[in-house]
Amino acid sequence: MDCKGTIIEESLEDKSILDELKITKKTIVRVTERHKTPWIKQWTLTM
């Protein structure tokens, strides 16, 4: 079965699961005040 979606890497406790996936795109978004998450510097979106 093929599935498509986006995973926010910072939400994972164990990032090793990413090794089992076919990653087609990765986007890094710098956190701003608008995100209201000052404890994180960036969001890594893996697709």
mmCIF entry with sequence, helices, sheets and N, C-alpha, C, O atoms, coordinates in Angstrom:
data_MODEL
# 
_entry.id   MODEL 
# 
_entity.id                         1 
_entity.type                       polymer 
_entity.pdbx_number_of_molecules   1 
# 
_entity_poly.entity_id                      1 
_entity_poly.type                           'polypeptide(L)' 
_entity_poly.nstd_linkage                   no 
_entity_poly.nstd_monomer                   no 
_entity_poly.pdbx_seq_one_letter_code       MDCKGTIIEESLEDKSILDELKITKKTIVRVTERHKTPWIKQWTLTM 
_entity_poly.pdbx_seq_one_letter_code_can   MDCKGTIIEESLEDKSILDELKITKKTIVRVTERHKTPWIKQWTLTM 
_entity_poly.pdbx_strand_id                 A 
# 
loop_
_entity_poly_seq.entity_id 
_entity_poly_seq.num 
_entity_poly_seq.mon_id 
_entity_poly_seq.hetero 
1 1  MET n 
1 2  ASP n 
1 3  CYS n 
1 4  LYS n 
1 5  GLY n 
1 6  THR n 
1 7  ILE n 
1 8  ILE n 
1 9  GLU n 
1 10 GLU n 
1 11 SER n 
1 12 LEU n 
1 13 GLU n 
1 14 ASP n 
1 15 LYS n 
1 16 SER n 
1 17 ILE n 
1 18 LEU n 
1 19 ASP n 
1 20 GLU n 
1 21 LEU n 
1 22 LYS n 
1 23 ILE n 
1 24 THR n 
1 25 LYS n 
1 26 LYS n 
1 27 THR n 
1 28 ILE n 
1 29 VAL n 
1 30 ARG n 
1 31 VAL n 
1 32 THR n 
1 33 GLU n 
1 34 ARG n 
1 35 HIS n 
1 36 LYS n 
1 37 THR n 
1 38 PRO n 
1 39 TRP n 
1 40 ILE n 
1 41 LYS n 
1 42 GLN n 
1 43 TRP n 
1 44 THR n 
1 45 LEU n 
1 46 THR n 
1 47 MET n 
# 
_struct_asym.id          A 
_struct_asym.entity_id   1 
# 
loop_
_struct_conf.conf_type_id 
_struct_conf.id 
_struct_conf.pdbx_PDB_helix_id 
_struct_conf.beg_label_comp_id 
_struct_conf.beg_label_asym_id 
_struct_conf.beg_label_seq_id 
_struct_conf.pdbx_beg_PDB_ins_code 
_struct_conf.end_label_comp_id 
_struct_conf.end_label_asym_id 
_struct_conf.end_label_seq_id 
_struct_conf.pdbx_end_PDB_ins_code 
_struct_conf.beg_auth_comp_id 
_struct_conf.beg_auth_asym_id 
_struct_conf.beg_auth_seq_id 
_struct_conf.end_auth_comp_id 
_struct_conf.end_auth_asym_id 
_struct_conf.end_auth_seq_id 
_struct_conf.pdbx_PDB_helix_class 
_struct_conf.details 
_struct_conf.pdbx_PDB_helix_length 
HELX_P HELX_P1 AA1 GLU A 9  ? SER A 11 ? GLU A 9  SER A 11 5 ? 3 
HELX_P HELX_P2 AA2 LYS A 15 ? GLU A 20 ? LYS A 15 GLU A 20 5 ? 6 
HELX_P HELX_P3 AA3 GLU A 33 ? HIS A 35 ? GLU A 33 HIS A 35 5 ? 3 
# 
_struct_conf_type.id          HELX_P 
_struct_conf_type.criteria    ? 
_struct_conf_type.reference   ? 
# 
_struct_sheet.id               AA1 
_struct_sheet.type             ? 
_struct_sheet.number_strands   3 
_struct_sheet.details          ? 
# 
loop_
_struct_sheet_order.sheet_id 
_struct_sheet_order.range_id_1 
_struct_sheet_order.range_id_2 
_struct_sheet_order.offset 
_struct_sheet_order.sense 
AA1 1 2 ? anti-parallel 
AA1 2 3 ? anti-parallel 
# 
loop_
_struct_sheet_range.sheet_id 
_struct_sheet_range.id 
_struct_sheet_range.beg_label_comp_id 
_struct_sheet_range.beg_label_asym_id 
_struct_sheet_range.beg_label_seq_id 
_struct_sheet_range.pdbx_beg_PDB_ins_code 
_struct_sheet_range.end_label_comp_id 
_struct_sheet_range.end_label_asym_id 
_struct_sheet_range.end_label_seq_id 
_struct_sheet_range.pdbx_end_PDB_ins_code 
_struct_sheet_range.beg_auth_comp_id 
_struct_sheet_range.beg_auth_asym_id 
_struct_sheet_range.beg_auth_seq_id 
_struct_sheet_range.end_auth_comp_id 
_struct_sheet_range.end_auth_asym_id 
_struct_sheet_range.end_auth_seq_id 
AA1 1 ILE A 7  ? ILE A 8  ? ILE A 7  ILE A 8  
AA1 2 GLN A 42 ? THR A 46 ? GLN A 42 THR A 46 
AA1 3 LYS A 26 ? ARG A 30 ? LYS A 26 ARG A 30 
# 
loop_
_atom_site.group_PDB 
_atom_site.id 
_atom_site.type_symbol 
_atom_site.label_atom_id 
_atom_site.label_alt_id 
_atom_site.label_comp_id 
_atom_site.label_asym_id 
_atom_site.label_entity_id 
_atom_site.label_seq_id 
_atom_site.pdbx_PDB_ins_code 
_atom_site.Cartn_x 
_atom_site.Cartn_y 
_atom_site.Cartn_z 
_atom_site.occupancy 
_atom_site.B_iso_or_equiv 
_atom_site.pdbx_formal_charge 
_atom_site.auth_seq_id 
_atom_site.auth_comp_id 
_atom_site.auth_asym_id 
_atom_site.auth_atom_id 
_atom_site.pdbx_PDB_model_num 
ATOM 1   N N  . MET A 1 1  ? 0.839  -1.171 0.000  1.00 0.00 ? 1  MET A N  1 
ATOM 2   C CA . MET A 1 1  ? 0.000  0.000  0.000  1.00 0.00 ? 1  MET A CA 1 
ATOM 3   C C  . MET A 1 1  ? 0.889  1.241  0.000  1.00 0.00 ? 1  MET A C  1 
ATOM 4   O O  . MET A 1 1  ? 1.839  1.328  0.777  1.00 0.00 ? 1  MET A O  1 
ATOM 5   N N  . ASP A 1 2  ? 0.580  2.191  -0.866 1.00 0.00 ? 2  ASP A N  1 
ATOM 6   C CA . ASP A 1 2  ? 1.297  3.464  -0.911 1.00 0.00 ? 2  ASP A CA 1 
ATOM 7   C C  . ASP A 1 2  ? 0.505  4.511  -0.148 1.00 0.00 ? 2  ASP A C  1 
ATOM 8   O O  . ASP A 1 2  ? -0.707 4.645  -0.322 1.00 0.00 ? 2  ASP A O  1 
ATOM 9   N N  . CYS A 1 3  ? 1.196  5.237  0.685  1.00 0.00 ? 3  CYS A N  1 
ATOM 10  C CA . CYS A 1 3  ? 0.577  6.324  1.445  1.00 0.00 ? 3  CYS A CA 1 
ATOM 11  C C  . CYS A 1 3  ? 1.386  7.588  1.233  1.00 0.00 ? 3  CYS A C  1 
ATOM 12  O O  . CYS A 1 3  ? 2.607  7.534  1.079  1.00 0.00 ? 3  CYS A O  1 
ATOM 13  N N  . LYS A 1 4  ? 0.718  8.709  1.226  1.00 0.00 ? 4  LYS A N  1 
ATOM 14  C CA . LYS A 1 4  ? 1.393  9.994  1.117  1.00 0.00 ? 4  LYS A CA 1 
ATOM 15  C C  . LYS A 1 4  ? 0.966  10.852 2.282  1.00 0.00 ? 4  LYS A C  1 
ATOM 16  O O  . LYS A 1 4  ? -0.177 10.781 2.734  1.00 0.00 ? 4  LYS A O  1 
ATOM 17  N N  . GLY A 1 5  ? 1.892  11.669 2.772  1.00 0.00 ? 5  GLY A N  1 
ATOM 18  C CA . GLY A 1 5  ? 1.571  12.560 3.867  1.00 0.00 ? 5  GLY A CA 1 
ATOM 19  C C  . GLY A 1 5  ? 2.794  13.341 4.283  1.00 0.00 ? 5  GLY A C  1 
ATOM 20  O O  . GLY A 1 5  ? 3.849  13.266 3.653  1.00 0.00 ? 5  GLY A O  1 
ATOM 21  N N  . THR A 1 6  ? 2.635  14.079 5.339  1.00 0.00 ? 6  THR A N  1 
ATOM 22  C CA . THR A 1 6  ? 3.702  14.908 5.876  1.00 0.00 ? 6  THR A CA 1 
ATOM 23  C C  . THR A 1 6  ? 3.924  14.549 7.337  1.00 0.00 ? 6  THR A C  1 
ATOM 24  O O  . THR A 1 6  ? 2.975  14.414 8.108  1.00 0.00 ? 6  THR A O  1 
ATOM 25  N N  . ILE A 1 7  ? 5.185  14.399 7.702  1.00 0.00 ? 7  ILE A N  1 
ATOM 26  C CA . ILE A 1 7  ? 5.553  14.133 9.087  1.00 0.00 ? 7  ILE A CA 1 
ATOM 27  C C  . ILE A 1 7  ? 6.362  15.321 9.573  1.00 0.00 ? 7  ILE A C  1 
ATOM 28  O O  . ILE A 1 7  ? 7.283  15.776 8.895  1.00 0.00 ? 7  ILE A O  1 
ATOM 29  N N  . ILE A 1 8  ? 6.017  15.819 10.742 1.00 0.00 ? 8  ILE A N  1 
ATOM 30  C CA . ILE A 1 8  ? 6.805  16.874 11.373 1.00 0.00 ? 8  ILE A CA 1 
ATOM 31  C C  . ILE A 1 8  ? 7.834  16.177 12.257 1.00 0.00 ? 8  ILE A C  1 
ATOM 32  O O  . ILE A 1 8  ? 7.499  15.610 13.297 1.00 0.00 ? 8  ILE A O  1 
ATOM 33  N N  . GLU A 1 9  ? 9.090  16.230 11.824 1.00 0.00 ? 9  GLU A N  1 
ATOM 34  C CA . GLU A 1 9  ? 10.138 15.471 12.515 1.00 0.00 ? 9  GLU A CA 1 
ATOM 35  C C  . GLU A 1 9  ? 10.249 15.830 13.988 1.00 0.00 ? 9  GLU A C  1 
ATOM 36  O O  . GLU A 1 9  ? 10.532 14.960 14.812 1.00 0.00 ? 9  GLU A O  1 
ATOM 37  N N  . GLU A 1 10 ? 10.034 17.081 14.331 1.00 0.00 ? 10 GLU A N  1 
ATOM 38  C CA . GLU A 1 10 ? 10.154 17.509 15.722 1.00 0.00 ? 10 GLU A CA 1 
ATOM 39  C C  . GLU A 1 10 ? 9.078  16.891 16.615 1.00 0.00 ? 10 GLU A C  1 
ATOM 40  O O  . GLU A 1 10 ? 9.177  16.962 17.840 1.00 0.00 ? 10 GLU A O  1 
ATOM 41  N N  . SER A 1 11 ? 8.058  16.289 16.015 1.00 0.00 ? 11 SER A N  1 
ATOM 42  C CA . SER A 1 11 ? 6.994  15.654 16.799 1.00 0.00 ? 11 SER A CA 1 
ATOM 43  C C  . SER A 1 11 ? 7.318  14.198 17.139 1.00 0.00 ? 11 SER A C  1 
ATOM 44  O O  . SER A 1 11 ? 6.592  13.567 17.907 1.00 0.00 ? 11 SER A O  1 
ATOM 45  N N  . LEU A 1 12 ? 8.384  13.669 16.583 1.00 0.00 ? 12 LEU A N  1 
ATOM 46  C CA . LEU A 1 12 ? 8.740  12.261 16.791 1.00 0.00 ? 12 LEU A CA 1 
ATOM 47  C C  . LEU A 1 12 ? 9.672  12.086 17.983 1.00 0.00 ? 12 LEU A C  1 
ATOM 48  O O  . LEU A 1 12 ? 10.633 12.839 18.136 1.00 0.00 ? 12 LEU A O  1 
ATOM 49  N N  . GLU A 1 13 ? 9.397  11.108 18.815 1.00 0.00 ? 13 GLU A N  1 
ATOM 50  C CA . GLU A 1 13 ? 10.329 10.741 19.881 1.00 0.00 ? 13 GLU A CA 1 
ATOM 51  C C  . GLU A 1 13 ? 11.497 9.960  19.302 1.00 0.00 ? 13 GLU A C  1 
ATOM 52  O O  . GLU A 1 13 ? 12.647 10.167 19.691 1.00 0.00 ? 13 GLU A O  1 
ATOM 53  N N  . ASP A 1 14 ? 11.195 9.058  18.367 1.00 0.00 ? 14 ASP A N  1 
ATOM 54  C CA . ASP A 1 14 ? 12.206 8.200  17.746 1.00 0.00 ? 14 ASP A CA 1 
ATOM 55  C C  . ASP A 1 14 ? 12.193 8.452  16.240 1.00 0.00 ? 14 ASP A C  1 
ATOM 56  O O  . ASP A 1 14 ? 11.298 7.984  15.536 1.00 0.00 ? 14 ASP A O  1 
ATOM 57  N N  . LYS A 1 15 ? 13.177 9.182  15.754 1.00 0.00 ? 15 LYS A N  1 
ATOM 58  C CA . LYS A 1 15 ? 13.224 9.549  14.338 1.00 0.00 ? 15 LYS A CA 1 
ATOM 59  C C  . LYS A 1 15 ? 13.720 8.417  13.443 1.00 0.00 ? 15 LYS A C  1 
ATOM 60  O O  . LYS A 1 15 ? 13.754 8.574  12.223 1.00 0.00 ? 15 LYS A O  1 
ATOM 61  N N  . SER A 1 16 ? 14.104 7.285  14.020 1.00 0.00 ? 16 SER A N  1 
ATOM 62  C CA . SER A 1 16 ? 14.618 6.174  13.216 1.00 0.00 ? 16 SER A CA 1 
ATOM 63  C C  . SER A 1 16 ? 13.545 5.603  12.289 1.00 0.00 ? 16 SER A C  1 
ATOM 64  O O  . SER A 1 16 ? 13.876 4.946  11.302 1.00 0.00 ? 16 SER A O  1 
ATOM 65  N N  . ILE A 1 17 ? 12.273 5.840  12.585 1.00 0.00 ? 17 ILE A N  1 
ATOM 66  C CA . ILE A 1 17 ? 11.192 5.372  11.715 1.00 0.00 ? 17 ILE A CA 1 
ATOM 67  C C  . ILE A 1 17 ? 11.324 5.986  10.318 1.00 0.00 ? 17 ILE A C  1 
ATOM 68  O O  . ILE A 1 17 ? 10.874 5.397  9.335  1.00 0.00 ? 17 ILE A O  1 
ATOM 69  N N  . LEU A 1 18 ? 11.930 7.150  10.233 1.00 0.00 ? 18 LEU A N  1 
ATOM 70  C CA . LEU A 1 18 ? 12.097 7.817  8.936  1.00 0.00 ? 18 LEU A CA 1 
ATOM 71  C C  . LEU A 1 18 ? 13.002 7.015  8.005  1.00 0.00 ? 18 LEU A C  1 
ATOM 72  O O  . LEU A 1 18 ? 12.909 7.139  6.784  1.00 0.00 ? 18 LEU A O  1 
ATOM 73  N N  . ASP A 1 19 ? 13.876 6.196  8.583  1.00 0.00 ? 19 ASP A N  1 
ATOM 74  C CA . ASP A 1 19 ? 14.778 5.365  7.781  1.00 0.00 ? 19 ASP A CA 1 
ATOM 75  C C  . ASP A 1 19 ? 14.015 4.314  6.971  1.00 0.00 ? 19 ASP A C  1 
ATOM 76  O O  . ASP A 1 19 ? 14.530 3.793  5.982  1.00 0.00 ? 19 ASP A O  1 
ATOM 77  N N  . GLU A 1 20 ? 12.798 4.009  7.391  1.00 0.00 ? 20 GLU A N  1 
ATOM 78  C CA . GLU A 1 20 ? 11.997 2.983  6.724  1.00 0.00 ? 20 GLU A CA 1 
ATOM 79  C C  . GLU A 1 20 ? 11.056 3.553  5.663  1.00 0.00 ? 20 GLU A C  1 
ATOM 80  O O  . GLU A 1 20 ? 10.334 2.807  5.002  1.00 0.00 ? 20 GLU A O  1 
ATOM 81  N N  . LEU A 1 21 ? 11.066 4.864  5.506  1.00 0.00 ? 21 LEU A N  1 
ATOM 82  C CA . LEU A 1 21 ? 10.142 5.523  4.583  1.00 0.00 ? 21 LEU A CA 1 
ATOM 83  C C  . LEU A 1 21 ? 10.870 6.031  3.345  1.00 0.00 ? 21 LEU A C  1 
ATOM 84  O O  . LEU A 1 21 ? 12.066 6.318  3.384  1.00 0.00 ? 21 LEU A O  1 
ATOM 85  N N  . LYS A 1 22 ? 10.128 6.136  2.249  1.00 0.00 ? 22 LYS A N  1 
ATOM 86  C CA . LYS A 1 22 ? 10.668 6.754  1.043  1.00 0.00 ? 22 LYS A CA 1 
ATOM 87  C C  . LYS A 1 22 ? 10.378 8.253  1.139  1.00 0.00 ? 22 LYS A C  1 
ATOM 88  O O  . LYS A 1 22 ? 9.235  8.689  1.005  1.00 0.00 ? 22 LYS A O  1 
ATOM 89  N N  . ILE A 1 23 ? 11.426 9.022  1.372  1.00 0.00 ? 23 ILE A N  1 
ATOM 90  C CA . ILE A 1 23 ? 11.289 10.469 1.521  1.00 0.00 ? 23 ILE A CA 1 
ATOM 91  C C  . ILE A 1 23 ? 11.414 11.105 0.142  1.00 0.00 ? 23 ILE A C  1 
ATOM 92  O O  . ILE A 1 23 ? 12.407 10.896 -0.554 1.00 0.00 ? 23 ILE A O  1 
ATOM 93  N N  . THR A 1 24 ? 10.407 11.882 -0.251 1.00 0.00 ? 24 THR A N  1 
ATOM 94  C CA . THR A 1 24 ? 10.440 12.524 -1.566 1.00 0.00 ? 24 THR A CA 1 
ATOM 95  C C  . THR A 1 24 ? 10.762 14.006 -1.479 1.00 0.00 ? 24 THR A C  1 
ATOM 96  O O  . THR A 1 24 ? 11.201 14.610 -2.458 1.00 0.00 ? 24 THR A O  1 
ATOM 97  N N  . LYS A 1 25 ? 10.543 14.597 -0.301 1.00 0.00 ? 25 LYS A N  1 
ATOM 98  C CA . LYS A 1 25 ? 10.794 16.028 -0.148 1.00 0.00 ? 25 LYS A CA 1 
ATOM 99  C C  . LYS A 1 25 ? 10.949 16.341 1.330  1.00 0.00 ? 25 LYS A C  1 
ATOM 100 O O  . LYS A 1 25 ? 10.289 15.735 2.174  1.00 0.00 ? 25 LYS A O  1 
ATOM 101 N N  . LYS A 1 26 ? 11.817 17.282 1.637  1.00 0.00 ? 26 LYS A N  1 
ATOM 102 C CA . LYS A 1 26 ? 11.997 17.740 3.007  1.00 0.00 ? 26 LYS A CA 1 
ATOM 103 C C  . LYS A 1 26 ? 12.047 19.259 2.981  1.00 0.00 ? 26 LYS A C  1 
ATOM 104 O O  . LYS A 1 26 ? 12.800 19.848 2.206  1.00 0.00 ? 26 LYS A O  1 
ATOM 105 N N  . THR A 1 27 ? 11.244 19.891 3.830  1.00 0.00 ? 27 THR A N  1 
ATOM 106 C CA . THR A 1 27 ? 11.187 21.345 3.902  1.00 0.00 ? 27 THR A CA 1 
ATOM 107 C C  . THR A 1 27 ? 11.443 21.768 5.337  1.00 0.00 ? 27 THR A C  1 
ATOM 108 O O  . THR A 1 27 ? 10.849 21.223 6.267  1.00 0.00 ? 27 THR A O  1 
ATOM 109 N N  . ILE A 1 28 ? 12.324 22.736 5.515  1.00 0.00 ? 28 ILE A N  1 
ATOM 110 C CA . ILE A 1 28 ? 12.613 23.268 6.839  1.00 0.00 ? 28 ILE A CA 1 
ATOM 111 C C  . ILE A 1 28 ? 12.035 24.679 6.909  1.00 0.00 ? 28 ILE A C  1 
ATOM 112 O O  . ILE A 1 28 ? 12.325 25.538 6.076  1.00 0.00 ? 28 ILE A O  1 
ATOM 113 N N  . VAL A 1 29 ? 11.207 24.886 7.932  1.00 0.00 ? 29 VAL A N  1 
ATOM 114 C CA . VAL A 1 29 ? 10.536 26.175 8.110  1.00 0.00 ? 29 VAL A CA 1 
ATOM 115 C C  . VAL A 1 29 ? 11.050 26.807 9.397  1.00 0.00 ? 29 VAL A C  1 
ATOM 116 O O  . VAL A 1 29 ? 10.973 26.200 10.466 1.00 0.00 ? 29 VAL A O  1 
ATOM 117 N N  . ARG A 1 30 ? 11.568 28.015 9.295  1.00 0.00 ? 30 ARG A N  1 
ATOM 118 C CA . ARG A 1 30 ? 12.041 28.727 10.480 1.00 0.00 ? 30 ARG A CA 1 
ATOM 119 C C  . ARG A 1 30 ? 10.835 29.160 11.313 1.00 0.00 ? 30 ARG A C  1 
ATOM 120 O O  . ARG A 1 30 ? 9.862  29.694 10.782 1.00 0.00 ? 30 ARG A O  1 
ATOM 121 N N  . VAL A 1 31 ? 10.911 28.926 12.612 1.00 0.00 ? 31 VAL A N  1 
ATOM 122 C CA . VAL A 1 31 ? 9.825  29.296 13.524 1.00 0.00 ? 31 VAL A CA 1 
ATOM 123 C C  . VAL A 1 31 ? 9.856  30.803 13.749 1.00 0.00 ? 31 VAL A C  1 
ATOM 124 O O  . VAL A 1 31 ? 10.913 31.403 13.943 1.00 0.00 ? 31 VAL A O  1 
ATOM 125 N N  . THR A 1 32 ? 8.665  31.397 13.717 1.00 0.00 ? 32 THR A N  1 
ATOM 126 C CA . THR A 1 32 ? 8.510  32.820 14.014 1.00 0.00 ? 32 THR A CA 1 
ATOM 127 C C  . THR A 1 32 ? 7.573  32.971 15.215 1.00 0.00 ? 32 THR A C  1 
ATOM 128 O O  . THR A 1 32 ? 7.023  31.983 15.702 1.00 0.00 ? 32 THR A O  1 
ATOM 129 N N  . GLU A 1 33 ? 7.395  34.180 15.681 1.00 0.00 ? 33 GLU A N  1 
ATOM 130 C CA . GLU A 1 33 ? 6.485  34.435 16.803 1.00 0.00 ? 33 GLU A CA 1 
ATOM 131 C C  . GLU A 1 33 ? 5.071  33.961 16.474 1.00 0.00 ? 33 GLU A C  1 
ATOM 132 O O  . GLU A 1 33 ? 4.331  33.546 17.366 1.00 0.00 ? 33 GLU A O  1 
ATOM 133 N N  . ARG A 1 34 ? 4.702  34.020 15.218 1.00 0.00 ? 34 ARG A N  1 
ATOM 134 C CA . ARG A 1 34 ? 3.368  33.615 14.768 1.00 0.00 ? 34 ARG A CA 1 
ATOM 135 C C  . ARG A 1 34 ? 3.088  32.138 15.092 1.00 0.00 ? 34 ARG A C  1 
ATOM 136 O O  . ARG A 1 34 ? 1.941  31.763 15.332 1.00 0.00 ? 34 ARG A O  1 
ATOM 137 N N  . HIS A 1 35 ? 4.133  31.306 15.097 1.00 0.00 ? 35 HIS A N  1 
ATOM 138 C CA . HIS A 1 35 ? 3.954  29.879 15.386 1.00 0.00 ? 35 HIS A CA 1 
ATOM 139 C C  . HIS A 1 35 ? 3.652  29.602 16.853 1.00 0.00 ? 35 HIS A C  1 
ATOM 140 O O  . HIS A 1 35 ? 3.059  28.576 17.187 1.00 0.00 ? 35 HIS A O  1 
ATOM 141 N N  . LYS A 1 36 ? 4.054  30.502 17.715 1.00 0.00 ? 36 LYS A N  1 
ATOM 142 C CA . LYS A 1 36 ? 3.834  30.374 19.164 1.00 0.00 ? 36 LYS A CA 1 
ATOM 143 C C  . LYS A 1 36 ? 4.479  29.116 19.743 1.00 0.00 ? 36 LYS A C  1 
ATOM 144 O O  . LYS A 1 36 ? 3.918  28.464 20.624 1.00 0.00 ? 36 LYS A O  1 
ATOM 145 N N  . THR A 1 37 ? 5.664  28.786 19.233 1.00 0.00 ? 37 THR A N  1 
ATOM 146 C CA . THR A 1 37 ? 6.443  27.656 19.754 1.00 0.00 ? 37 THR A CA 1 
ATOM 147 C C  . THR A 1 37 ? 7.900  28.097 19.942 1.00 0.00 ? 37 THR A C  1 
ATOM 148 O O  . THR A 1 37 ? 8.780  27.642 19.212 1.00 0.00 ? 37 THR A O  1 
ATOM 149 N N  . PRO A 1 38 ? 8.159  28.974 20.907 1.00 0.00 ? 38 PRO A N  1 
ATOM 150 C CA . PRO A 1 38 ? 9.515  29.515 21.069 1.00 0.00 ? 38 PRO A CA 1 
ATOM 151 C C  . PRO A 1 38 ? 10.555 28.489 21.496 1.00 0.00 ? 38 PRO A C  1 
ATOM 152 O O  . PRO A 1 38 ? 11.750 28.775 21.422 1.00 0.00 ? 38 PRO A O  1 
ATOM 153 N N  . TRP A 1 39 ? 10.143 27.307 21.939 1.00 0.00 ? 39 TRP A N  1 
ATOM 154 C CA . TRP A 1 39 ? 11.087 26.271 22.364 1.00 0.00 ? 39 TRP A CA 1 
ATOM 155 C C  . TRP A 1 39 ? 11.667 25.498 21.177 1.00 0.00 ? 39 TRP A C  1 
ATOM 156 O O  . TRP A 1 39 ? 12.559 24.667 21.349 1.00 0.00 ? 39 TRP A O  1 
ATOM 157 N N  . ILE A 1 40 ? 11.155 25.775 19.969 1.00 0.00 ? 40 ILE A N  1 
ATOM 158 C CA . ILE A 1 40 ? 11.642 25.112 18.760 1.00 0.00 ? 40 ILE A CA 1 
ATOM 159 C C  . ILE A 1 40 ? 12.153 26.180 17.793 1.00 0.00 ? 40 ILE A C  1 
ATOM 160 O O  . ILE A 1 40 ? 11.515 27.219 17.623 1.00 0.00 ? 40 ILE A O  1 
ATOM 161 N N  . LYS A 1 41 ? 13.296 25.928 17.161 1.00 0.00 ? 41 LYS A N  1 
ATOM 162 C CA . LYS A 1 41 ? 13.869 26.897 16.217 1.00 0.00 ? 41 LYS A CA 1 
ATOM 163 C C  . LYS A 1 41 ? 13.376 26.679 14.796 1.00 0.00 ? 41 LYS A C  1 
ATOM 164 O O  . LYS A 1 41 ? 13.377 27.603 13.983 1.00 0.00 ? 41 LYS A O  1 
ATOM 165 N N  . GLN A 1 42 ? 12.949 25.441 14.494 1.00 0.00 ? 42 GLN A N  1 
ATOM 166 C CA . GLN A 1 42 ? 12.509 25.150 13.133 1.00 0.00 ? 42 GLN A CA 1 
ATOM 167 C C  . GLN A 1 42 ? 11.541 23.977 13.142 1.00 0.00 ? 42 GLN A C  1 
ATOM 168 O O  . GLN A 1 42 ? 11.522 23.182 14.081 1.00 0.00 ? 42 GLN A O  1 
ATOM 169 N N  . TRP A 1 43 ? 10.739 23.875 12.091 1.00 0.00 ? 43 TRP A N  1 
ATOM 170 C CA . TRP A 1 43 ? 9.870  22.722 11.829 1.00 0.00 ? 43 TRP A CA 1 
ATOM 171 C C  . TRP A 1 43 ? 10.449 22.037 10.607 1.00 0.00 ? 43 TRP A C  1 
ATOM 172 O O  . TRP A 1 43 ? 10.699 22.690 9.594  1.00 0.00 ? 43 TRP A O  1 
ATOM 173 N N  . THR A 1 44 ? 10.665 20.738 10.682 1.00 0.00 ? 44 THR A N  1 
ATOM 174 C CA . THR A 1 44 ? 11.164 19.966 9.557  1.00 0.00 ? 44 THR A CA 1 
ATOM 175 C C  . THR A 1 44 ? 10.010 19.110 9.034  1.00 0.00 ? 44 THR A C  1 
ATOM 176 O O  . THR A 1 44 ? 9.568  18.168 9.692  1.00 0.00 ? 44 THR A O  1 
ATOM 177 N N  . LEU A 1 45 ? 9.535  19.457 7.841  1.00 0.00 ? 45 LEU A N  1 
ATOM 178 C CA . LEU A 1 45 ? 8.402  18.749 7.237  1.00 0.00 ? 45 LEU A CA 1 
ATOM 179 C C  . LEU A 1 45 ? 8.948  17.747 6.243  1.00 0.00 ? 45 LEU A C  1 
ATOM 180 O O  . LEU A 1 45 ? 9.567  18.122 5.247  1.00 0.00 ? 45 LEU A O  1 
ATOM 181 N N  . THR A 1 46 ? 8.720  16.475 6.511  1.00 0.00 ? 46 THR A N  1 
ATOM 182 C CA . THR A 1 46 ? 9.210  15.389 5.667  1.00 0.00 ? 46 THR A CA 1 
ATOM 183 C C  . THR A 1 46 ? 8.037  14.790 4.916  1.00 0.00 ? 46 THR A C  1 
ATOM 184 O O  . THR A 1 46 ? 7.037  14.391 5.513  1.00 0.00 ? 46 THR A O  1 
ATOM 185 N N  . MET A 1 47 ? 8.172  14.730 3.585  1.00 0.00 ? 47 MET A N  1 
ATOM 186 C CA . MET A 1 47 ? 7.078  14.224 2.744  1.00 0.00 ? 47 MET A CA 1 
ATOM 187 C C  . MET A 1 47 ? 7.568  13.060 1.924  1.00 0.00 ? 47 MET A C  1 
ATOM 188 O O  . MET A 1 47 ? 6.804  12.486 1.148  1.00 0.00 ? 47 MET A O  1 
# 
